[in-house]
Amino acid sequence: MQNNDQRRFMNTRVLILIVLLLTVIILIFSNFGQNHSTVVYDCRLSEISPDYPIEVKEECRRLRLEMWLKEQEDARRKTII
């Protein structure tokens, strides 16, 4: 009986050790504690939403201007051809 009890005790210790090692390995490779969140803003709402930061509104305006200028350039090319 004592031999079986010792074996169970040893198996339990080995199992706990394996679980702890796997936990540590998972935490190391998962970049635990780092914040990788990304906030995405919809530029269609940037002018009317008071919750958007000013930097986001300015960037949306710049992007809209670039898109408008590209559309104007494409329309000009179509009329030339």
SEROSE-23028 format. One record per residue (C-alpha): residue in one letter; x negated, z, y negated. Coordinates in steps of 0.25 Angstrom, whole numbers, plus 5000, padded with zeros to 4 digits. Each point is the difference from the previous one (the first is absolute). Layout:
N
aXZY;...
//
This chain:
81
m500050005000;q498950044990;n499449865002;n501349934996;d500250094988;q498549974996;r500349855002;r501350004991;f499350084990;m498849904999;n501049885000;t500850064989;r498750024992;v499549865002;l501449944996;i500050094987;l498649954997;i500449855002;v501250024991;l499150064989;l499049895001;l501049895000;t500750074988;v498650014992;i499749855004;i501449964995;l499950074987;i498649944997;f500449865002;s501450014993;n499350044987;f500850135000;g500350054986;q499849884992;n501149944991;h500249855003;s501349994993;t500349884992;v501149984990;v500649874998;y500849974987;d501049894999;c499749924987;r501449954999;l500450154996;s498850034992;e500649984986;i501350085002;s499550115009;p499550134992;d499350055013;y499049895000;p498650034993;i499649934988;e498849945007;v500949945011;k500949944989;e498849944993;e499549945013;c501449945003;r500049944987;r498749945002;l500449945014;r501349954994;l499249934989;e499049945010;m501249955009;w500749944987;l498749934996;k499849945014;e501449955000;q499849934986;e498749945005;d500749955013;a501249944991;r499049934991;r499349945012;k501349955005;t500449934987;i498649934999;i500149945014;
//
